[in-house]
Amino acid sequence: MNAKLKRIVAVWAIPSIVGVVLAVTGKTYLPESIASQERRQESVVPPVYFDSVAVTFPSGSSTFPPGDGADIANANCVMCHSTGMVLRQPPLTMTEWRTEIEKMRGSFGAPITADQVDALARYLSTIDGRKSDAVPSGVSNEAS
Ligand code: HEC
């Protein structure tokens, strides 16, 4: 081998080997081209059609109905869930409401202070009596 040929081999040997390795393994290890992905997916995925639908959510009030203690509820109970979460419960006694409020304080971290619990429980037990016509909570939580 003359010197010039040796130089050519020295320069091209490694790129050639890399090229051969890539050509053989590339299909497995290199990312698939987008065109190829599309071709593959067209053969397996059935066509998807989109259609518009109309969804109407029930309206609700963002504040509690007026009453003694409503301000406590408005200040402490609507930062995590709607008033409806509270108002659409089965009727509870004051003691049961107290337990519920304590659950909100203890388990979920409602910021209501201990000395407000009784007043709020009284308020909720007053407004939350389900009537025979099954209007949720006995008060209308719907926007009028
Ligand atoms: C820090 C967030 C947070 C605050 C503030 C909060 N709640 Fe809740 N409340 C929750 C979560 C979370 C649930 C759902 C619990 C579940 O799915 O078990 C819930 C559920 C409820 C329920 C449904 C019954 C139940 O026990 O799951 C009532 C009633 C209720 N809350 C009342 C209140 C009242 C009254 C207040 C105000 C004193 C209040 N919440 C404040 C987080 C909160």
Residues whose N, C-alpha, C, O or C-beta is under 5 A from the ligand:
A	BS01	HEC	N76 C77 C80 M85 V86 Q89 I101 M104 F108 G109 A110 P111 I112
